[in-house]
Amino acid sequence: MIKLVNIHRNFQVGEQTVHALNDINLEITDAEYVSIMGPSGSGKSTLLNLLGLLDRPTSGQYFLNNTNVTDLDETEQALMRNKSIGFVFQTFHLVPRLTAAENIELPLVLAGIPEQQRKDRVAAALDSLDLSNRADHKPEQLSGGQRQRVAIARATISRPSVLLADEPTGNLDQKSGLNVIEILEALNHKGITLIMVTHDESLGARSTRSIRMLDGRIESDTVPGK
């Protein structure tokens, strides 16, 4: 469960204070499928970074799985992030020198998971995403769709409760993009909370809840089609 209470995030640009997030109050329950939409500069990515514990609010409180994570220090936040949150980015963010399998395995290495257990989980992840024959390929040897599937496998290998996707189809052709969305939705159906930032109205309409942002505020919070 996610709960944001009176969240503000301000940035100082010269002598001007920019209110990137302005009094955000939000609750997202387990296994929801939420799209976050809005024009550039509306606060979408700032909100996603905050939800992912990549940034801290200027004021307010953030509760993740009933823990007030705003009170945690950097090490504690990193542990919470590795345990509970997965990330899928538009530009994949794979490590170029590592193979597909090694990229997927990386979070398990950081979590101290024993080697054989790591190998078994990576093999299962590769198989589930039809990537077994690409296990030893480095990112430059993979198509865009394959790279994003590797990124999804890496994001979910630690079995997080929340998956954050920032424009996950932005660098993909239509067919590959649809495949990636269907994979993310299948993970959501298995119980992962899926929160996706997108500019694509058709993708936003697929979610079960749509949040629209404007000037750092939540402008609307609706169920598509209702």
N, C-alpha and C positions, 0 to 999 in steps of 0.2 A: 504494500500500500504506500502511496505517495501523498504527502500533504504539505502544501506550501502555505505559510501564514504571513501575510503582510510583507512579501518579499520586495525589496528594492535593490537594484544594482546600478550604481552610478559610476561613470568614468569622468575623469578630469581631462579635458582637451584644451590646453592653454589655460585661459581664465574662465572657460565655460564648463559647466557641469552638464554632462549628457545623462539623461535618465533612461538607460537602456531597458530596465524593468521598473515599472512604477506601480507598486501596491498590488502584487500578484497574489491572489488567493485561489488555490486549486487543490482538488482531491482527485486522484486516479486510483481506482481499485484494481485488485489483482486480475490479470488476464484481460484487461481492457485493450482495445485497439483504437488508438487516438492519433489523429492527424493534426499537425500544427501548421497553419497557413497564414499568409499575410505578405505584404510588400517587403522589399528589401529595406533593412533598417528598422523593421517593426519590433525586433526583439526575439525572433524565433530561435536563432542560433545561440544567443545569450541564455535563453531559457533552457535549451537543450544542454549547453555546457554546464549550467548550474545543476540540472537534474543528474548529470553524469559525474558530478563532483570534480569537474575540471576547473570550476570557478566557484567563488564564494559570494554570497550576497553581501551587499553593503549593510543591510539590516533585514530583519525578519528571521523566520525559522523554517527549516526544511526537515521533515520527518520521512525517513525511508524505512519501511518495515518496522515501524514503531520506535525507531531510534532517531533522536534529534542529531542529525549528522552535522549541523552547523556548530555543534559543541566539540566535535572531534578534531584532533590535531592532524597534520598532514599525513603522518604514517597511518593513523587510524582510518582516515578517509581513503587512503590508497588500498588498505586491506578490505574495506567495505566495497570499494569500487571493483576490485578484482573478484570478490565473492558474489556480488549482487547485480552488477551492471555489465552489459555487453554493448559494444559500439559498432555501427556500420556506417562508414563515411562514403561520400561521393567519390573521392579520389583513392579509395581502397586502403591506403596507409599500410601496405605490406612492406616487409623488410626485404629490399632487393636481393641481398646476398643469401637469403634463406630460401629453401625449397617450399613448396606448398605445404607439405607435411610439417616442416619445421616452423613455418609461420603459425600454423594451427596449434602446434604444441607449445608455443612460447608462453601463453598464460599459465599453463600447467607447470612449466618449469619454474616460473616466478612464484607459483603457489606452493612449490615444494612437493608436488605429487610424485610418487615413486615412478621410475622409468618404465617398467612393464605396464603399469596402469595407464601411463601417458600414451604409450604406443598403442594399446588396445583402444583407448578412447579416440585417438586420432584416426586410426584405421576405420572405426565405425563411422566417424564423422565424414571421412572421405567417401566411404561407400554410400552413405545416405544422400550425399549431394552429387553423386555420379562423378567423382573426382579421383577415384582410385588409380586410374591410368595417368593421372597428372601429379601424383604424389611427389615425384622427384624433380618436377619442373620448377624453375624459378619464375617469379612474376612476369619477367619480360618474355617468357615463352608461353604465356597464357593469354587467352582472349579476355576482353573486358568482362564478359559474363562469368568466365571461369575465375577471374581474379575476385570478382564480387562474391562468388560462392565460397572461395577460400576465406574471404573476410568475414562472411557470415559464420562459417565453421569456427573460425578463431574467436568470434564474438560470443559464441554459444557453447564452446567447449568446456567452460567452467560452470555450465548450467546456471546461468544468472536468472534472477526473477524478472529483470527488466531489460529490454532490448531497445536501444536508442538508435534510430536510423536518420541520418542527415542527408537528404536528397539522394537516396540509395540508387536511384536509376538515372541520375543526372548525366552520367558519362556512358550510358549504354544505348544500344539501338532498341527499337520497340520490342522485338521478340525477346531479347536478353533481359530487358527491363521487366517485362511481364513475368518471365521465369523467376527473377529475383523476388518480385512482389509476392508471387504465389508461395515461394519458399518461406518468406517472412510471415505470411498469413498462416501457413501450416504450423509454424512454430507458435504463433499466437493461439491457434486452436488447441495446442498441447498445454497451454497454461501460462506462457510467457507474456508479460505485459509488453505491448508493442507501442512505442511512441515514435512517430515519423514526421519529420519536417519535410514539406514538399511545396513546390510552386504549382504542381500539376493538379488541376481541378479534378481530373478523372481519377487520380490516385486518392485524393482526399475524399472523394465520394465513396470509395471502397471501405473506408474506416467506419467503425460503429459510433464514433464520436469525433466531431470536428471542432477544433479551437481556432479561432481567427484572432490575430493580434494586429494592433495598430498603435504606433507611438509608445511602445513599451507596456501597453495594457492589453488585457483580454477584452476584445470587442464583442465576441460572441462565443457561445459554447453550446453546440447543437448536435443532434443526431441526424446525419444525412438522410434525406428522403422523407423527413417528418416535419 
